[in-house]
């Protein structure tokens, strides 16, 4: 009984790692990109020193229209 249990656990582990290996092989083969040096200290772009560049522009915030929402008209009351 113990031998059957150990054999089943061994088969589950082998199948798990086999599937994991296959997924890694197929996913890494389609996403290979050439290695680039990011921080070499040299500027490959034609930028002047001190020039400001924007690499990311965030999405515009949603604006609320004046017609949306509820407006309550009120009056000030004197308690005299």
QUIMONOR-V267903 format. One record per residue. N is the residue number from 0. RES is the residue in one small letter. PSI is psi in radians with two decimals (* if undefined). Layout:
n->{N | N}
res->{RES | RES}
psi->{PSI | PSI}
This chain:
n->{0 | 1 | 2 | 3 | 4 | 5 | 6 | 7 | 8 | 9 | 10 | 11 | 12 | 13 | 14 | 15 | 16 | 17 | 18 | 19 | 20 | 21 | 22 | 23 | 24 | 25 | 26 | 27 | 28 | 29 | 30 | 31 | 32 | 33 | 34 | 35 | 36 | 37 | 38 | 39 | 40 | 41 | 42 | 43 | 44 | 45 | 46 | 47 | 48 | 49 | 50 | 51 | 52 | 53 | 54 | 55 | 56 | 57 | 58 | 59 | 60 | 61 | 62 | 63 | 64 | 65 | 66 | 67 | 68 | 69 | 70 | 71 | 72 | 73 | 74 | 75 | 76 | 77 | 78 | 79}
res->{x | x | x | x | x | x | x | x | x | x | x | x | x | x | x | x | x | x | x | x | x | x | x | x | x | x | x | x | x | x | x | x | x | x | x | x | x | x | x | x | x | x | x | x | x | x | x | x | x | x | x | x | x | x | x | x | x | x | x | x | x | x | x | x | x | x | x | x | x | x | x | x | x | x | x | x | x | x | x | x}
psi->{-0.75 | -0.61 | -0.71 | -0.69 | -0.79 | -0.67 | -0.71 | -0.76 | -0.73 | -0.76 | -0.71 | -0.75 | -0.75 | -0.75 | -0.74 | -0.89 | -0.50 | -0.77 | -0.72 | -0.71 | -0.74 | -0.73 | -0.74 | -0.74 | -0.79 | -0.59 | -0.63 | -0.45 | -0.56 | -0.27 | 0.32 | 2.30 | 2.61 | 2.56 | 2.28 | 2.52 | 2.02 | -0.76 | 1.20 | -0.16 | -0.16 | 2.44 | 2.05 | -0.29 | 2.76 | 1.21 | 2.51 | 2.70 | 2.29 | -0.04 | 2.41 | 2.28 | 2.59 | 2.05 | -0.37 | 2.25 | 2.00 | 2.74 | 2.63 | 2.47 | 2.59 | 2.30 | 2.54 | 2.23 | 2.65 | -0.50 | -0.26 | 2.66 | -3.08 | 2.29 | 2.23 | 2.17 | 2.39 | 2.83 | 2.54 | 2.39 | 2.27 | 2.37 | 0.36 | *}
